[in-house]
Amino acid sequence: MNFKSKAVKTVAAAGLILSMCTGVAFASIGNATVTADSLRLRSQAGTDSSTVTMAPKGAQVTVEEDAGNGWYKVTYGDKTGFMSGEWLTVSLADGTVIPAAQGTEPEQTRGLITASVLNVRSGPDTTYDKVATLKGGSVVDIVADLGNGWYQLESGYVSAEYVTMVGADYEGSSALGASATAMAKSLLGKRYVSGASGPNSFDCSGFTYYIYKQLGHPIARGSSSQYYNSGYFVSTDAMQPGDLIFFFDRRFDSSGGTLPTTHVGMYVGDGQFIHASTTSYRVQYDSIYGYYAPYIVAAKRIG
């Protein structure tokens, strides 16, 4: 038995003896201080259990018992649950101090909602009741990846199919563009069909039209109509993921030079764009620095 468990069990046993002799219930085995920036009070002793509330750094909790495997049953405010001892400095009733093993809680995982609307359910399956909805482009904290195609949030459970992981410092300032980019990537390989606008085949403007319509930001149909009527112009040197990128190649101009574009795609970062290509007749990646570079005429941002 390690020192930590032995010390806790010794104090707990002393409390039980005192309770038997005096008839007074022994309330706790000590107190603890949170050392993480924020620490979850969970419903059970394990990281796969739901979050009851969050305690900030420096918060004081009452330790009710050692729950084993590095977890304590604690009371924080008016709520009782379990906290990991890795981020608690525990002071036992006999004066023993058990320092926290870690300084901070693991980096928070965040997710970007890529569906136009995503249901939050009471359990990790579509058979459970809907308890809330999330709009496309929303950024949420992921409490746990259940490993079965579902994520646990503070408010319930969502399908992982419609969530793209983002960094802990992601602020969502370009959430719409990031969401559009994630959806564009999910459509790679779909067929090019003239006049099609999804969900299984697209032409170039039908592809961008479909994505922003799904995200609740409908845009014009047709590359020149999108050029004239959708979003606002940005420098091609300052493009961000989700921006529309327009091309003009007179070899494919059937308007006699009266329209500004002959093709449109979506910039996705790292010098690449995704588009419904008339070369391969599918949705694919291409570079803005290669064949297409001389034909770029403008970029626009939606939202």
C-alpha positions in Angstrom: 0.0 0.0 0.0 1.4 3.4 -0.9 1.9 6.2 1.7 -1.0 8.2 0.2 -3.6 5.5 0.5 -2.3 4.4 3.9 -2.5 7.9 5.3 -6.0 8.4 4.0 -7.3 5.1 5.3 -5.7 5.6 8.7 -7.5 8.9 9.2 -10.8 7.5 7.8 -10.5 4.6 10.3 -9.9 7.0 13.2 -13.0 8.9 12.1 -15.1 5.7 12.2 -13.9 4.8 15.7 -14.8 8.4 16.9 -18.2 8.0 15.4 -18.8 4.6 17.1 -17.7 6.0 20.5 -19.5 9.4 20.5 -22.3 8.9 18.1 -21.2 11.9 16.1 -20.8 11.3 12.4 -17.3 11.9 11.0 -17.9 14.4 8.2 -14.6 14.4 6.2 -11.0 13.3 6.2 -9.6 16.6 5.3 -9.5 19.5 2.8 -7.9 20.2 -0.6 -6.9 23.0 -2.8 -7.3 23.0 -6.6 -3.9 23.6 -8.4 -5.2 23.4 -12.0 -6.4 26.4 -13.9 -9.8 24.7 -13.7 -10.7 21.2 -12.5 -13.8 19.2 -13.2 -16.0 17.9 -10.4 -17.3 14.6 -12.0 -20.3 12.4 -11.2 -18.0 9.3 -10.9 -14.4 8.6 -10.3 -13.1 8.6 -13.9 -12.5 10.9 -16.9 -15.3 9.2 -18.9 -18.0 10.3 -16.4 -20.0 13.5 -16.8 -19.0 16.9 -15.4 -21.0 18.3 -12.5 -19.3 21.6 -12.3 -15.9 23.3 -12.7 -13.7 24.6 -9.9 -11.1 27.3 -10.5 -7.5 27.4 -9.4 -7.2 27.9 -5.7 -10.7 26.6 -4.9 -11.1 24.9 -1.5 -13.0 21.5 -1.4 -13.8 19.2 1.4 -12.4 15.7 1.0 -15.0 13.1 2.0 -13.1 9.9 1.2 -10.3 8.4 -0.9 -12.2 6.8 -3.9 -9.1 4.9 -5.0 -7.0 5.1 -8.2 -6.0 8.6 -7.5 -9.5 10.0 -7.1 -11.2 11.7 -4.2 -14.9 12.1 -3.3 -15.2 15.8 -2.5 -17.7 18.5 -1.8 -17.4 21.8 -3.6 -19.9 24.4 -2.6 -23.3 22.6 -2.5 -22.2 19.8 -4.9 -20.6 16.5 -4.2 -18.7 14.4 -6.7 -15.2 13.2 -7.6 -11.9 15.0 -8.4 -8.6 13.7 -9.6 -5.9 13.9 -6.9 -3.4 14.8 -9.6 -4.5 18.4 -9.4 -5.4 18.6 -5.7 -3.1 19.5 -2.8 -4.7 17.5 0.0 -4.4 18.3 3.7 -5.5 15.4 5.9 -7.0 15.8 9.4 -3.8 14.5 11.0 -1.7 17.2 9.4 -0.4 15.1 6.5 -0.1 17.1 3.3 -0.2 15.2 -0.1 1.0 17.6 -2.8 -0.6 17.6 -6.3 1.2 15.4 -8.8 0.5 17.8 -11.7 0.3 21.6 -12.0 -2.4 22.0 -14.6 -5.3 20.0 -16.0 -4.7 18.6 -19.6 -5.3 21.0 -22.4 -8.9 21.5 -23.2 -10.1 19.9 -26.4 -12.4 22.0 -28.6 -14.7 21.2 -31.5 -16.1 23.2 -34.4 -19.7 22.3 -35.4 -19.8 21.6 -39.2 -23.5 20.8 -39.6 -25.9 23.6 -40.2 -27.7 22.5 -37.0 -26.5 19.8 -34.7 -28.7 18.1 -32.0 -27.3 17.7 -28.5 -28.8 14.5 -26.9 -29.1 13.2 -23.4 -27.1 10.1 -24.3 -24.6 8.9 -26.9 -27.1 7.7 -29.5 -29.8 9.1 -31.7 -32.4 7.2 -29.7 -31.8 9.5 -26.8 -33.9 12.7 -26.3 -32.8 16.0 -27.9 -31.9 18.4 -25.1 -30.4 21.3 -27.2 -29.2 22.3 -30.6 -26.0 23.9 -31.8 -25.6 26.2 -34.9 -23.0 25.5 -37.6 -19.8 27.4 -36.8 -20.2 27.1 -33.0 -17.2 26.1 -31.0 -17.7 23.8 -28.0 -15.6 22.2 -25.3 -15.2 18.4 -25.6 -15.4 16.8 -22.2 -14.7 13.3 -23.5 -14.3 11.3 -26.7 -16.3 8.2 -26.1 -14.7 6.4 -28.9 -17.9 5.2 -30.5 -18.6 8.1 -32.8 -19.9 10.4 -30.1 -18.4 13.3 -28.0 -19.6 14.3 -24.6 -20.1 18.0 -24.0 -21.0 19.8 -20.8 -24.6 20.0 -22.0 -25.0 16.5 -23.5 -23.7 14.3 -26.4 -23.2 15.0 -30.1 -22.2 12.9 -33.1 -18.5 13.2 -33.9 -19.4 13.1 -37.6 -20.3 16.7 -37.5 -17.5 18.0 -35.3 -14.0 19.1 -36.4 -11.4 19.3 -33.7 -9.7 22.8 -33.3 -7.0 24.1 -31.0 -7.7 25.1 -27.4 -7.0 28.7 -28.2 -9.4 28.8 -31.2 -11.7 31.8 -30.7 -14.1 31.1 -33.5 -13.6 34.5 -35.1 -13.5 32.8 -38.5 -15.7 29.9 -37.4 -17.9 30.1 -40.5 -14.9 29.8 -42.8 -13.5 27.0 -40.8 -16.8 25.2 -40.8 -17.1 25.7 -44.6 -13.6 24.3 -45.1 -14.4 21.2 -43.0 -17.5 20.6 -45.1 -15.6 21.1 -48.4 -13.1 18.4 -47.3 -15.9 16.0 -46.5 -17.2 16.3 -50.1 -13.8 15.4 -51.7 -14.3 12.8 -54.5 -17.9 13.8 -55.3 -18.7 13.9 -59.0 -18.7 17.0 -61.2 -22.0 17.3 -63.1 -23.0 20.5 -64.9 -25.9 22.3 -63.2 -25.7 20.1 -60.0 -25.7 21.6 -56.5 -25.5 18.5 -54.3 -25.5 16.6 -52.2 -23.8 13.9 -54.3 -22.7 15.9 -57.4 -21.8 19.5 -58.1 -20.6 22.0 -60.7 -18.2 24.6 -59.5 -20.6 27.2 -58.1 -23.1 24.5 -57.0 -20.3 23.2 -54.7 -19.8 26.6 -52.9 -23.5 27.3 -53.0 -24.4 24.0 -51.3 -21.8 24.4 -48.5 -22.9 27.9 -47.4 -26.6 27.0 -47.7 -26.1 24.0 -45.4 -24.3 26.3 -42.9 -27.3 28.8 -42.9 -25.6 31.4 -45.1 -27.1 31.1 -48.5 -25.2 32.7 -51.4 -25.9 33.3 -55.0 -25.9 30.5 -57.6 -23.4 30.8 -60.5 -19.7 31.9 -60.2 -20.3 35.4 -61.6 -23.4 35.9 -59.5 -21.3 34.9 -56.4 -18.7 37.4 -57.6 -21.2 40.2 -57.9 -23.6 39.5 -55.0 -22.2 37.3 -52.2 -19.8 38.3 -49.4 -17.2 41.0 -49.6 -13.9 41.2 -51.5 -10.6 40.5 -49.7 -7.0 40.6 -51.0 -5.9 37.4 -52.5 -2.7 37.8 -50.4 -4.9 37.7 -47.2 -7.2 34.8 -48.0 -8.5 32.7 -45.1 -10.0 29.2 -45.2 -13.6 29.4 -46.4 -13.0 32.3 -48.8 -14.3 32.0 -52.3 -11.6 32.2 -55.0 -12.6 33.2 -58.5 -10.9 32.5 -61.9 -11.3 33.7 -65.4 -10.0 31.8 -68.4 -11.2 33.1 -71.8 -11.0 29.6 -73.3 -14.0 28.7 -71.1 -15.9 32.0 -71.5 -19.2 31.6 -73.3 -20.3 35.1 -72.5 -18.0 36.9 -74.9 -16.2 38.7 -72.1 -19.3 40.2 -70.4 -19.0 38.1 -67.2 -16.1 38.4 -64.7 -15.5 34.7 -63.9 -15.5 31.3 -65.5 -14.8 29.2 -62.3 -15.0 29.4 -58.5 -13.6 27.3 -55.7 -13.0 27.5 -51.9 -9.6 28.4 -50.4 -8.8 26.0 -47.6 -5.4 27.2 -46.5 -1.7 26.3 -47.2 -2.0 27.5 -50.7 -4.7 25.1 -51.7 -8.3 25.3 -52.8 -11.1 22.7 -53.2 -13.3 22.9 -56.2 -15.6 20.8 -58.5 -13.1 20.3 -61.3 -14.0 20.1 -65.0 -10.6 18.4 -65.6 -11.1 15.3 -63.4 -14.9 15.6 -63.1 -14.8 15.4 -59.3 -14.3 17.5 -56.2 -10.6 17.8 -55.5 -7.7 19.8 -54.1 -5.6 22.0 -56.3 -2.8 24.6 -55.7 -3.2 28.3 -56.2 0.4 28.5 -57.2 0.4 26.0 -60.2 -1.7 25.9 -63.3 -4.5 28.1 -61.8 -2.3 31.0 -60.6 -2.5 33.1 -63.8 -6.3 32.9 -63.9 -7.1 34.1 -60.3 -9.1 37.3 -60.5 -10.5 37.8 -57.0 -11.4 36.4 -53.5 -14.5 37.0 -51.4 -15.3 36.3 -47.8 -18.8 35.2 -46.7 -20.3 36.3 -43.4 
